[in-house]
Amino acid sequence: MTSPFQLYINGQFEDGAAQFDSINPATGQVWAKMPEARTNEVNRAVAAASKALQNEAWAGLTASQRGKLLYKLADLIEKAAPQLAQYETNDTGKIIRETSSQTAYVAEYYRYYAGIADKLEGSYLPIDKPDMQAWTIREPVGVIAAIVPWNSQLFLSAVKVGPALAAGCSIVLKASEEGPAPLLAFARLVHEAGFPAGVVNVITGFGPECGAVLSSHPDVAHVAFTGGPETAKHIVRNSAENLAKVSLELGGKSSLRQQDKVVLLAHACWLNQLLKMSLCSVWLSAYKLSKLVYLMIMQLNLVHCVHCVNVKKLNKWWQVHFNKVHNY
């Protein structure tokens, strides 16, 4: 077991207020210790992000210079993609084929936003005063709180971190406590790329002492959240404390119910792909199998999802997800 994972706050790596076990769902064994951020760590991360907005090391960069930093980050992500994919598989139980394919194109997202950085334009506004001119310019919103779920964290965070940095914002990225390894490893690449201290902060922790503190922090200007609707309700309520803008990408709306009528092997193979997508919450939020189809798939050993191979090996987080889906 190795534990190379730390919080990343104000350009420094630290162990956090406490640690918690990360269990590899495929083995049921602890494979790493994860750092836990609590109120103090969250406050320091937001303070660092807020300070970075006033620091010439970041605020003084041109849009093209911000883009070059994002290009460098993309190159580092591309080089580290195999290791990042392995971390995600170890931490979440997603099959290595999927984590590898997803991680392989995460770098392209950062290259896209790197190219956009110097394309953000204002507007000239014609007015009825001959001796006056009016125009608009785009400025950074401020500190962004980005909160992502356990599945596909590198991909889901890229569409939050990339545009925020391209626009000159600073960010506090909260990795899901149910599988934070890939984003904590991502923080090392941010550091290596040379982003000024405080521009990107990566933390993880549990709801009341981490997520709630972050989403209600008075210095947070925008909360970008991907996850379930119940947590989103808390996010919206919390944002009332700081009047932050909120953008939500929510799941829980794409279910599948399988009947006994279709039991062909070809259909079982197709269903296997859907089950893997459901487990990873890419687009299927829930599924319900008839007992006959479930037993057929199990007997044919078509399903490689961890919760179908051996429920006893699930860690507590996977058990929660399993019970939730099982009760639909």
SERO-4910 file (N, C-alpha, C, O; in steps of 0.05 Angstrom, whole numbers):
BEGIN
 pado doro    nc1    nc2    nc3   cac1   cac2   cac3    cc1    cc2    cc3    oc1    oc2    oc3
  Met    A     17    -24      0      0      0      0     17     25      0     36     27     16
  Thr    A     11     43    -18     25     69    -19      6     91    -13    -18     89    -18
  Ser    A     16    113     -2     -1    136      5     13    162     -4     21    178     12
  Pro    A     15    166    -30     28    190    -40      9    214    -43     17    234    -56
  Phe    A    -15    212    -32    -35    232    -38    -37    253    -16    -38    247      8
  Gln    A    -37    279    -24    -39    301     -6    -58    322    -17    -63    323    -41
  Leu    A    -68    339      1    -82    363     -8    -63    382    -21    -39    382    -16
  Tyr    A    -73    400    -38    -57    420    -52    -69    447    -46    -90    454    -58
  Ile    A    -57    462    -29    -67    488    -21    -46    509    -22    -24    506    -11
  Asn    A    -51    531    -37    -33    553    -39     -5    545    -49     15    555    -39
  Gly    A     -5    527    -68     21    518    -80     37    499    -63     59    493    -69
  Gln    A     25    488    -41     39    470    -23     22    445    -19     -2    445    -19
  Phe    A     37    422    -16     24    397    -10     23    392     20     43    396     33
  Glu    A      0    382     30     -2    377     59    -20    354     64    -36    346     46
  Asp    A    -19    343     88    -33    319     95    -62    323    103    -78    304    102
  Gly    A    -70    347    110    -97    352    117   -102    348    147    -84    342    162
  Ala    A   -127    352    155   -135    351    183   -135    322    193   -131    317    217
  Ala    A   -140    303    175   -141    275    182   -137    259    157   -133    270    135
  Gln    A   -138    233    159   -136    215    136   -158    195    137   -169    188    159
  Phe    A   -166    184    114   -185    163    113   -176    142     92   -160    148     74
  Asp    A   -186    118     96   -177     96     78   -191     97     51   -215    104     49
  Ser    A   -176     90     31   -187     85      4   -186     55     -1   -164     44     -1
  Ile    A   -209     43     -7   -210     15    -11   -212      9    -41   -230     20    -54
  Asn    A   -195     -8    -50   -197    -17    -78   -221    -37    -80   -220    -58    -68
  Pro    A   -242    -30    -94   -266    -47    -95   -260    -75   -107   -275    -94   -101
  Ala    A   -240    -78   -123   -234   -104   -136   -222   -123   -116   -224   -147   -120
  Thr    A   -209   -113    -95   -196   -131    -75   -208   -129    -47   -205   -146    -31
  Gly    A   -223   -107    -42   -233   -103    -16   -213    -94      4   -218    -93     28
  Gln    A   -189    -87     -5   -166    -80     12   -160    -50     10   -164    -37    -11
  Val    A   -150    -39     32   -141    -11     32   -116     -9     15    -97    -23     19
  Trp    A   -117      9     -5    -94     11    -23    -80     38    -19    -57     41    -27
  Ala    A    -93     57     -5    -80     83      0    -95     98     22   -118     92     28
  Lys    A    -81    117     34    -93    135     53    -98    162     39    -81    172     24
  Met    A   -122    173     44   -129    198     31   -130    221     52   -139    216     74
  Pro    A   -121    245     45   -122    267     64   -150    279     65   -164    281     45
  Glu    A   -158    287     89   -184    299     92   -183    328     98   -169    337    117
  Ala    A   -196    344     82   -198    373     87   -223    379    104   -244    368     99
  Arg    A   -219    395    125   -241    404    141   -243    434    140   -230    447    122
  Thr    A   -257    446    157   -263    475    155   -238    492    152   -237    510    135
  Asn    A   -218    487    168   -194    503    167   -180    501    140   -172    521    128
  Glu    A   -178    477    129   -165    473    103   -181    486     80   -170    498     62
  Val    A   -208    484     82   -225    496     62   -221    527     63   -219    539     42
  Asn    A   -222    538     86   -219    567     89   -192    577     78   -190    597     65
  Arg    A   -171    561     83   -144    569     73   -143    566     43   -129    582     30
  Ala    A   -156    546     32   -156    542      3   -170    565    -11   -161    576    -31
  Val    A   -193    573      0   -208    596    -12   -193    622     -9   -192    638    -27
  Ala    A   -180    625     15   -164    650     19   -141    651     -1   -135    672    -11
  Ala    A   -128    628     -6   -106    627    -25   -116    634    -53   -103    648    -68
  Ala    A   -139    623    -60   -150    629    -87   -158    658    -90   -153    670   -111
  Ser    A   -169    669    -69   -176    698    -69   -152    716    -71   -152    735    -86
  Lys    A   -131    709    -57   -106    724    -58    -93    723    -85    -82    742    -95
  Ala    A    -95    699    -98    -82    695   -124    -94    714   -145    -81    722   -164
  Leu    A   -120    721   -141   -133    739   -161   -121    767   -160   -123    782   -179
  Gln    A   -109    774   -137    -97    800   -134    -67    800   -139    -54    821   -140
  Asn    A    -56    777   -141    -27    774   -144    -19    777   -174    -31    765   -191
  Glu    A      1    794   -178     10    799   -206     20    774   -220     20    773   -244
  Ala    A     29    755   -204     39    730   -216     17    716   -232     23    702   -251
  Trp    A     -8    721   -225    -31    710   -240    -47    732   -254    -52    731   -278
  Ala    A    -55    752   -238    -71    773   -250    -56    789   -271    -69    801   -289
  Gly    A    -30    789   -270    -14    804   -289     -8    790   -314      4    801   -333
  Leu    A    -15    764   -316    -10    749   -340    -28    758   -363    -52    764   -358
  Thr    A    -19    757   -387    -36    762   -410    -52    736   -415    -46    715   -405
  Ala    A    -73    739   -431    -90    716   -438    -73    695   -452    -77    671   -448
  Ser    A    -55    704   -469    -37    685   -484    -20    670   -464    -15    646   -468
  Gln    A    -10    683   -444      7    669   -424     -9    649   -408      1    628   -401
  Arg    A    -34    656   -402    -51    636   -388    -55    612   -406    -55    589   -397
  Gly    A    -59    617   -432    -62    595   -451    -38    577   -452    -41    552   -454
  Lys    A    -14    589   -451     10    572   -452     13    554   -427     22    532   -429
  Leu    A      4    564   -404      4    548   -380    -15    524   -383     -9    502   -375
  Leu    A    -38    529   -395    -57    508   -400    -47    487   -420    -51    463   -417
  Tyr    A    -33    497   -441    -20    478   -460      0    461   -446      2    436   -451
  Lys    A     16    473   -428     36    457   -414     23    436   -396     32    413   -394
  Leu    A      1    445   -382    -14    426   -365    -25    403   -382    -24    380   -374
  Ala    A    -35    409   -406    -46    388   -423    -24    368   -431    -29    344   -431
  Asp    A     -1    378   -437     21    360   -444     29    341   -421     34    317   -425
  Leu    A     29    352   -397     35    336   -373     13    315   -368     19    292   -361
  Ile    A    -12    323   -372    -34    304   -369    -32    281   -389    -35    258   -382
  Glu    A    -26    288   -413    -23    267   -434     -1    248   -427     -4    223   -431
  Lys    A     21    258   -417     44    240   -410     37    223   -386     45    200   -385
  Ala    A     21    234   -367     15    219   -342    -11    203   -345    -19    190   -325
  Ala    A    -24    203   -368    -50    190   -371    -51    161   -361    -70    154   -348
  Pro    A    -32    144   -368    -34    116   -359    -34    114   -328    -49     98   -317
  Gln    A    -17    129   -315    -17    128   -286    -42    139   -274    -53    128   -254
  Leu    A    -53    161   -285    -78    172   -276   -101    152   -279   -118    150   -261
  Ala    A   -101    138   -301   -122    118   -306   -120     96   -285   -141     86   -276
  Gln    A    -96     87   -279    -93     66   -259   -102     75   -232   -114     60   -217
  Tyr    A    -96    100   -225   -105    111   -199   -136    110   -198   -147    102   -178
  Glu    A   -148    118   -220   -178    119   -220   -189     91   -218   -209     87   -204
  Thr    A   -178     72   -231   -187     44   -229   -184     34   -201   -202     21   -190
  Asn    A   -160     38   -189   -156     29   -162   -175     41   -142   -184     28   -124
  Asp    A   -182     66   -146   -197     81   -126   -227     78   -130   -242     80   -110
  Thr    A   -236     73   -154   -265     71   -159   -275     44   -169   -299     39   -167
  Gly    A   -257     28   -179   -266      2   -189   -274      2   -218   -282    -19   -229
  Lys    A   -273     25   -231   -280     26   -260   -259     10   -276   -236      9   -268
  Ile    A   -268     -3   -297   -250    -20   -312   -228     -3   -325   -233     20   -333
  Ile    A   -204    -14   -327   -181      1   -336   -184      9   -366   -173     30   -374
  Arg    A   -199     -7   -381   -204      1   -409   -218     27   -411   -212     44   -428
  Glu    A   -238     31   -394   -253     56   -395   -237     80   -383   -236    101   -395
  Thr    A   -224     75   -360   -209     98   -349   -186    106   -367   -179    129   -369
  Ser    A   -174     87   -381   -152     93   -399   -162    109   -423   -150    129   -431
  Ser    A   -185    101   -434   -195    115   -458   -204    144   -450   -200    162   -466
  Gln    A   -217    147   -427   -226    173   -419   -202    192   -413   -201    214   -422
  Thr    A   -183    181   -397   -160    197   -389   -143    205   -413   -131    226   -413
  Ala    A   -143    189   -434   -127    194   -457   -135    220   -472   -119    233   -485
  Tyr    A   -161    227   -470   -169    251   -484   -175    275   -465   -184    296   -475
  Val    A   -170    272   -439   -173    295   -421   -155    318   -429   -163    341   -427
  Ala    A   -131    311   -438   -112    332   -446   -123    349   -468   -117    373   -469
  Glu    A   -139    338   -485   -151    353   -508   -170    375   -498   -172    396   -511
  Tyr    A   -183    370   -476   -201    390   -465   -184    414   -456   -192    437   -462
  Tyr    A   -162    410   -443   -145    432   -434   -133    446   -458   -129    471   -457
  Arg    A   -126    432   -479   -116    445   -503   -137    463   -516   -132    485   -527
  Tyr    A   -162    453   -515   -184    469   -526   -186    496   -511   -188    517   -523
  Tyr    A   -187    494   -484   -190    518   -468   -165    536   -469   -166    560   -467
  Ala    A   -142    523   -473   -117    539   -477   -120    557   -502   -111    580   -502
  Gly    A   -131    546   -523   -135    561   -547   -155    583   -545   -154    603   -559
  Ile    A   -175    579   -527   -196    599   -524   -186    623   -507   -197    645   -509
  Ala    A   -166    619   -491   -158    639   -471   -154    667   -483   -163    686   -471
  Asp    A   -142    669   -507   -138    695   -519   -159    701   -541   -154    718   -558
  Lys    A   -181    687   -539   -203    693   -558   -228    704   -543   -248    709   -556
  Leu    A   -225    710   -517   -247    721   -502   -249    751   -509   -230    766   -503
  Glu    A   -270    760   -520   -272    787   -531   -294    803   -517   -314    791   -508
  Gly    A   -291    829   -517   -312    847   -508   -327    857   -532   -325    846   -554
  Ser    A   -342    879   -528   -358    890   -550   -356    921   -549   -355    933   -528
  Tyr    A   -357    932   -574   -360    961   -576   -390    967   -578   -404    956   -595
  Leu    A   -399    986   -562   -428    992   -561   -433   1020   -572   -425   1040   -560
  Pro    A   -446   1022   -595   -453   1048   -606   -474   1062   -589   -494   1049   -581
  Ile    A   -470   1087   -582   -489   1102   -566   -495   1129   -580   -483   1136   -600
  Asp    A   -514   1143   -569   -524   1168   -581   -509   1193   -572   -519   1215   -575
  Lys    A   -485   1189   -560   -469   1212   -551   -444   1214   -569   -427   1197   -568
  Pro    A   -442   1235   -585   -419   1237   -604   -392   1240   -591   -372   1233   -603
  Asp    A   -391   1250   -566   -366   1254   -553   -359   1232   -533   -342   1236   -516
  Met    A   -373   1209   -534   -369   1187   -515   -366   1161   -530   -377   1157   -552
  Gln    A   -352   1142   -518   -350   1115   -528   -357   1096   -506   -352   1101   -482
  Ala    A   -368   1073   -513   -376   1053   -493   -368   1025   -503   -372   1019   -527
  Trp    A   -356   1010   -486   -349    983   -494   -350    965   -469   -349    974   -446
  Thr    A   -351    939   -474   -351    920   -452   -326    904   -453   -315    898   -474
  Ile    A   -316    896   -430   -294    878   -428   -301    855   -409   -318    858   -392
  Arg    A   -289    832   -413   -294    809   -396   -272    806   -375   -249    807   -381
  Glu    A   -281    803   -350   -263    801   -328   -268    775   -313   -290    764   -315
  Pro    A   -248    765   -299   -253    740   -283   -276    743   -263   -278    764   -250
  Val    A   -292    723   -261   -314    723   -242   -304    725   -213   -315    739   -196
  Gly    A   -282    710   -208   -271    709   -181   -263    680   -174   -253    666   -191
  Val    A   -267    673   -149   -260    646   -140   -282    626   -148   -306    631   -142
  Ile    A   -274    605   -161   -293    584   -169   -290    560   -151   -268    551   -146
  Ala    A   -313    551   -140   -313    525   -126   -324    504   -145   -347    505   -153
  Ala    A   -307    485   -151   -314    463   -169   -317    437   -153   -298    429   -140
  Ile    A   -340    425   -155   -346    401   -139   -354    379   -159   -374    382   -173
  Val    A   -340    357   -159   -346    335   -178   -351    309   -163   -341    305   -141
  Pro    A   -366    291   -176   -372    265   -163   -349    245   -167   -328    252   -178
  Trp    A   -353    221   -158   -332    201   -158   -325    190   -185   -302    181   -190
  Asn    A   -344    190   -204   -339    178   -230   -328    198   -250   -337    221   -251
  Ser    A   -308    190   -264   -296    206   -286   -288    234   -277   -294    254   -290
  Gln    A   -274    235   -254   -267    261   -242   -249    278   -260   -253    302   -261
  Leu    A   -230    266   -273   -212    281   -290   -227    294   -313   -222    317   -319
  Phe    A   -245    279   -325   -261    289   -347   -280    311   -337   -282    332   -349
  Leu    A   -294    306   -315   -315    324   -306   -302    350   -295   -314    371   -296
  Ser    A   -278    348   -283   -265    372   -273   -252    388   -295   -250    412   -293
  Ala    A   -245    375   -318   -232    390   -340   -250    411   -351   -241    433   -358
  Val    A   -276    406   -352   -295    425   -364   -302    447   -343   -318    465   -350
  Lys    A   -291    445   -320   -294    467   -300   -268    482   -296   -267    506   -297
  Val    A   -247    467   -292   -220    479   -288   -211    494   -313   -201    516   -311
  Gly    A   -213    481   -336   -203    492   -361   -214    520   -367   -198    539   -370
  Pro    A   -241    524   -369   -251    550   -375   -246    571   -353   -243    594   -358
  Ala    A   -246    562   -327   -241    580   -305   -213    592   -308   -209    616   -305
  Leu    A   -193    575   -314   -166    585   -316   -162    601   -341   -147    621   -342
  Ala    A   -175    593   -363   -173    609   -388   -183    637   -384   -173    656   -396
  Ala    A   -204    640   -367   -216    666   -362   -201    682   -341   -207    706   -336
  Gly    A   -181    670   -328   -166    685   -308   -176    682   -280   -168    696   -262
  Cys    A   -195    664   -275   -206    659   -249   -186    641   -233   -167    630   -244
  Ser    A   -191    639   -207   -176    619   -190   -197    599   -182   -221    603   -184
  Ile    A   -188    576   -172   -206    554   -167   -199    537   -143   -175    533   -137
  Val    A   -220    528   -129   -217    508   -108   -232    484   -118   -256    484   -120
  Leu    A   -218    463   -124   -229    438   -135   -233    417   -113   -213    409   -101
  Lys    A   -257    410   -108   -263    389    -88   -267    362   -102   -287    358   -116
  Ala    A   -248    344    -98   -250    317   -108   -269    301    -90   -270    306    -66
  Ser    A   -284    283   -102   -302    267    -86   -286    250    -66   -266    238    -73
  Glu    A   -296    248    -42   -283    231    -22   -286    202    -28   -273    185    -16
  Glu    A   -303    195    -47   -307    167    -55   -287    157    -76   -289    135    -85
  Gly    A   -268    174    -83   -248    166   -103   -230    189   -111   -229    196   -135
  Pro    A   -217    202    -92   -202    227    -99   -175    224   -112   -163    244   -120
  Ala    A   -165    199   -113   -137    195   -122   -130    209   -148   -109    223   -149
  Pro    A   -146    206   -170   -137    218   -195   -134    249   -194   -117    260   -206
  Leu    A   -152    262   -179   -150    291   -177   -128    301   -159   -116    322   -163
  Leu    A   -122    285   -138   -100    292   -121    -73    288   -136    -54    303   -132
  Ala    A    -73    269   -154    -49    265   -171    -48    287   -192    -27    296   -200
  Phe    A    -71    296   -202    -73    318   -221    -61    344   -209    -49    359   -224
  Ala    A    -63    347   -183    -52    371   -170    -22    373   -174    -11    394   -176
  Arg    A     -9    350   -174     20    350   -178     27    360   -206     48    374   -210
  Leu    A     10    354   -225     15    364   -253     10    394   -255     25    408   -269
  Val    A    -10    404   -240    -14    433   -239     10    447   -228     19    467   -238
  His    A     21    435   -206     45    446   -194     69    446   -213     84    465   -215
  Glu    A     72    424   -227     94    421   -246     92    440   -269    111    449   -280
  Ala    A     67    445   -277     62    463   -300     70    492   -294     75    508   -312
  Gly    A     71    499   -268     81    526   -261     59    546   -256     65    570   -257
  Phe    A     35    538   -250     14    557   -243     21    570   -216     31    557   -198
  Pro    A     17    596   -214     24    610   -189      9    599   -165    -13    588   -168
  Ala    A     21    601   -142      9    591   -117    -19    602   -113    -24    626   -116
  Gly    A    -38    585   -106    -65    593   -100    -84    594   -123   -108    595   -119
  Val    A    -74    593   -147    -91    594   -171   -109    568   -172   -132    570   -178
  Val    A    -96    546   -168   -111    520   -167   -106    507   -140    -83    503   -132
  Asn    A   -127    500   -126   -125    486   -100   -142    461   -103   -165    462   -112
  Val    A   -131    438    -94   -146    413    -96   -149    401    -69   -129    396    -55
  Ile    A   -174    396    -61   -179    385    -34   -199    362    -37   -211    358    -58
  Thr    A   -203    348    -15   -224    328    -14   -232    326     15   -217    332     33
  Gly    A   -257    317     19   -267    315     47   -296    309     46   -308    304     25
  Phe    A   -308    309     70   -336    300     72   -355    324     74   -346    347     81
  Gly    A   -380    320     68   -400    341     64   -400    363     84   -394    386     77
  Pro    A   -407    358    109   -412    380    128   -387    397    133   -390    422    137
  Glu    A   -363    385    134   -339    400    141   -323    408    117   -302    421    120
  Cys    A   -331    400     93   -316    407     69   -334    419     48   -332    443     42
  Gly    A   -351    403     36   -368    413     15   -386    435     23   -389    455      8
  Ala    A   -399    433     46   -417    454     55   -402    480     61   -412    502     55
  Val    A   -379    477     73   -363    501     79   -354    515     54   -354    539     52
  Leu    A   -346    499     34   -337    510      9   -359    524     -7   -356    547    -16
  Ser    A   -382    511     -9   -403    522    -26   -417    546    -13   -430    562    -27
  Ser    A   -413    550     13   -426    573     26   -405    595     34   -412    615     46
  His    A   -380    591     25   -359    610     33   -364    637     21   -371    639     -3
  Pro    A   -361    658     37   -368    685     27   -350    695      4   -357    713    -10
  Asp    A   -326    683      1   -308    692    -20   -310    676    -46   -295    680    -65
  Val    A   -329    657    -46   -333    641    -71   -354    656    -88   -375    663    -79
  Ala    A   -347    660   -113   -364    675   -131   -382    657   -148   -403    665   -157
  His    A   -373    633   -153   -388    614   -170   -383    586   -161   -360    578   -155
  Val    A   -405    570   -159   -403    542   -152   -410    526   -177   -433    528   -187
  Ala    A   -392    509   -186   -397    492   -209   -399    463   -198   -379    452   -188
  Phe    A   -422    451   -200   -427    425   -187   -437    405   -207   -454    410   -223
  Thr    A   -426    380   -205   -436    357   -219   -441    336   -199   -424    329   -183
  Gly    A   -465    324   -200   -472    304   -180   -502    299   -180   -516    304   -199
  Gly    A   -512    290   -157   -540    282   -154   -557    306   -145   -547    325   -134
  Pro    A   -583    304   -150   -602    325   -144   -604    332   -114   -608    355   -107
  Glu    A   -602    312    -97   -604    317    -68   -582    335    -58   -586    354    -44
  Thr    A   -557    328    -67   -534    345    -59   -537    373    -72   -530    393    -59
  Ala    A   -548    374    -96   -551    399   -110   -569    418    -94   -565    442    -94
  Lys    A   -589    407    -81   -608    423    -65   -592    437    -43   -597    460    -36
  His    A   -574    422    -30   -557    434     -9   -539    456    -21   -536    477     -9
  Ile    A   -529    451    -45   -511    470    -58   -526    497    -62   -516    518    -56
  Val    A   -550    494    -73   -566    518    -78   -573    533    -53   -571    558    -52
  Arg    A   -580    518    -32   -586    531     -6   -561    545      5   -562    567     16
  Asn    A   -539    531      3   -514    542     14   -506    568     -1   -495    587     11
  Ser    A   -511    568    -27   -503    591    -43   -518    617    -36   -510    639    -42
  Ala    A   -541    613    -22   -555    636    -12   -539    652      9   -544    676     13
  Glu    A   -520    638     21   -504    652     42   -484    671     29   -476    691     42
  Asn    A   -475    665      5   -455    683     -8   -465    695    -34   -450    709    -48
  Leu    A   -490    689    -42   -501    699    -67   -484    691    -91   -482    706   -111
  Ala    A   -471    668    -89   -455    658   -111   -472    648   -134   -494    638   -130
  Lys    A   -462    651   -158   -475    639   -181   -471    609   -179   -451    600   -168
  Val    A   -490    594   -190   -489    565   -188   -494    553   -216   -513    561   -229
  Ser    A   -478    534   -224   -484    518   -248   -484    489   -240   -467    479   -226
  Leu    A   -505    475   -248   -510    447   -239   -512    428   -263   -525    434   -283
  Glu    A   -498    406   -261   -501    384   -280   -509    360   -263   -494    349   -248
  Leu    A   -535    352   -266   -546    332   -248   -553    306   -261   -559    305   -285
  Gly    A   -551    284   -246   -558    258   -255   -584    249   -244   -601    265   -235
  Gly    A   -589    222   -244   -613    211   -232   -637    212   -250   -660    213   -239
  Lys    A   -634    212   -276   -657    215   -294   -657    195   -317   -675    197   -334
  Ser    A   -639    176   -318   -637    158   -341   -636    129   -331   -615    118   -327
  Ser    A   -660    118   -328   -661     90   -317   -666     70   -339   -674     77   -362
  Leu    A   -662     45   -333   -666     23   -351   -679      0   -336   -670     -8   -315
  Arg    A   -700    -11   -348   -713    -35   -335   -713    -57   -356   -722    -54   -378
  Gln    A   -702    -81   -348   -700   -103   -365   -721   -124   -359   -725   -131   -336
  Gln    A   -736   -134   -379   -756   -154   -376   -746   -181   -384   -725   -184   -396
  Asp    A   -763   -202   -379   -755   -229   -385   -756   -236   -414   -744   -255   -423
  Lys    A   -770   -220   -430   -776   -228   -458   -751   -230   -475   -750   -246   -493
  Val    A   -731   -214   -469   -707   -214   -486   -685   -226   -470   -674   -214   -452
  Val    A   -677   -250   -477   -656   -264   -462   -635   -275   -481   -620   -293   -474
  Leu    A   -633   -264   -505   -612   -273   -524   -585   -266   -514   -581   -245   -500
  Leu    A   -565   -281   -521   -538   -276   -514   -528   -249   -524   -515   -235   -510
  Ala    A   -535   -243   -549   -527   -217   -560   -538   -195   -543   -524   -175   -539
  His    A   -562   -197   -534   -574   -176   -518   -560   -174   -491   -556   -153   -480
  Ala    A   -552   -197   -480   -538   -197   -455   -512   -183   -457   -503   -168   -439
  Cys    A   -498   -187   -480   -473   -173   -484   -477   -143   -486   -462   -127   -475
  Trp    A   -499   -135   -500   -506   -106   -501   -512    -95   -474   -504    -73   -467
  Leu    A   -527   -111   -458   -535   -102   -432   -511    -99   -414   -510    -82   -397
  Asn    A   -491   -116   -418   -466   -114   -403   -454    -87   -406   -444    -75   -387
  Gln    A   -453    -77   -431   -442    -50   -436   -458    -29   -421   -447    -10   -410
  Leu    A   -485    -32   -421   -501    -12   -407   -497    -13   -377   -497      8   -364
  Leu    A   -493    -37   -367   -488    -40   -338   -462    -26   -330   -461    -13   -309
  Lys    A   -442    -29   -347   -416    -16   -340   -420     15   -341   -408     29   -325
  Met    A   -436     24   -360   -441     53   -362   -457     62   -337   -452     83   -326
  Ser    A   -476     45   -329   -492     52   -305   -474     54   -281   -477     72   -265
  Leu    A   -456     34   -277   -438     34   -255   -421     60   -254   -415     70   -233
  Cys    A   -414     69   -278   -397     92   -280   -413    118   -281   -401    140   -282
  Ser    A   -439    115   -282   -457    139   -282   -451    158   -305   -455    182   -302
  Val    A   -443    147   -328   -438    165   -350   -464    175   -362   -467    199   -367
  Trp    A   -483    156   -366   -509    166   -374   -532    150   -364   -555    159   -363
  Leu    A   -528    125   -355   -549    110   -342   -547    115   -312   -527    110   -299
  Ser    A   -569    125   -300   -569    131   -272   -578    107   -256   -570    104   -232
  Ala    A   -594     89   -268   -604     66   -252   -613     45   -272   -620     50   -295
  Tyr    A   -612     20   -263   -623     -2   -279   -637    -21   -261   -632    -22   -237
  Lys    A   -656    -36   -273   -669    -57   -258   -671    -82   -275   -683    -81   -297
  Leu    A   -660   -104   -266   -660   -128   -281   -680   -148   -270   -685   -149   -246
  Ser    A   -692   -163   -288   -708   -186   -278   -689   -207   -268   -665   -208   -275
  Lys    A   -698   -224   -250   -681   -244   -238   -670   -263   -259   -647   -271   -257
  Leu    A   -686   -270   -279   -678   -288   -300   -654   -277   -315   -634   -291   -319
  Val    A   -656   -252   -324   -635   -240   -340   -610   -236   -323   -588   -241   -332
  Tyr    A   -614   -228   -298   -591   -225   -280   -576   -251   -276   -551   -251   -278
  Leu    A   -590   -273   -271   -576   -299   -267   -563   -308   -293   -541   -319   -292
  Met    A   -575   -302   -316   -563   -310   -341   -536   -295   -345   -517   -308   -353
  Ile    A   -536   -270   -340   -512   -254   -344   -490   -263   -325   -467   -265   -332
  Met    A   -498   -269   -300   -479   -277   -280   -467   -304   -288   -443   -308   -285
  Gln    A   -484   -323   -297   -475   -349   -305   -455   -348   -328   -436   -363   -329
  Leu    A   -461   -330   -347   -444   -327   -370   -419   -311   -364   -401   -308   -381
  Asn    A   -417   -300   -340   -394   -284   -332   -389   -261   -351   -366   -256   -358
  Leu    A   -410   -248   -359   -407   -226   -378   -402   -200   -364   -390   -182   -375
  Val    A   -411   -198   -339   -409   -172   -325   -383   -170   -309   -378   -188   -293
  His    A   -368   -150   -314   -343   -146   -300   -345   -124   -279   -326   -117   -266
  Cys    A   -370   -113   -276   -373    -92   -256   -368   -104   -228   -376   -127   -223
  Val    A   -355    -89   -211   -347    -99   -185   -370   -108   -169   -369   -129   -156
  His    A   -393    -93   -169   -414   -101   -151   -429   -126   -160   -444   -137   -144
  Cys    A   -425   -134   -185   -437   -159   -194   -419   -183   -190   -428   -205   -187
  Val    A   -393   -178   -190   -373   -200   -187   -374   -210   -158   -374   -234   -154
  Asn    A   -373   -192   -139   -373   -200   -111   -381   -177    -94   -365   -159    -88
  Val    A   -406   -177    -86   -417   -155    -70   -402   -152    -44   -400   -130    -33
  Lys    A   -392   -174    -33   -379   -173     -7   -353   -157     -8   -343   -148     13
  Lys    A   -342   -153    -32   -317   -138    -34   -322   -108    -36   -303    -92    -38
  Leu    A   -347   -100    -37   -352    -71    -40   -345    -56    -15   -349    -66      7
  Asn    A   -333    -32    -19   -329    -15      4   -356     -2     11   -375     -5     -4
  Lys    A   -356     14     32   -381     25     42   -394     43     22   -418     45     20
  Trp    A   -377     57      5   -389     76    -14   -403     61    -36   -425     68    -45
  Trp    A   -390     40    -46   -402     25    -67   -428     11    -57   -447      8    -72
  Gln    A   -428      3    -32   -452    -10    -21   -475      9    -21   -498      1    -26
  Val    A   -469     34    -15   -491     55    -15   -502     57    -43   -527     57    -46
  His    A   -485     58    -63   -494     60    -91   -510     35    -99   -531     37   -112
  Phe    A   -499     12    -91   -512    -13    -98   -540    -14    -86   -560    -21   -100
  Asn    A   -543     -7    -61   -569     -8    -47   -588     12    -60   -612      6    -63
  Lys    A   -578     35    -67   -595     55    -79   -607     45   -105   -632     48   -110
  Val    A   -590     34   -122   -600     23   -148   -617     -1   -145   -637     -4   -159
  His    A   -610    -18   -126   -625    -43   -121   -654    -37   -112   -672    -53   -117
  Asn    A   -658    -15   -100   -685     -8    -89   -702      7   -108   -725     14   -102
  Tyr    A   -692     13   -133   -709     27   -152   -733      9   -160   -750     18   -176
***
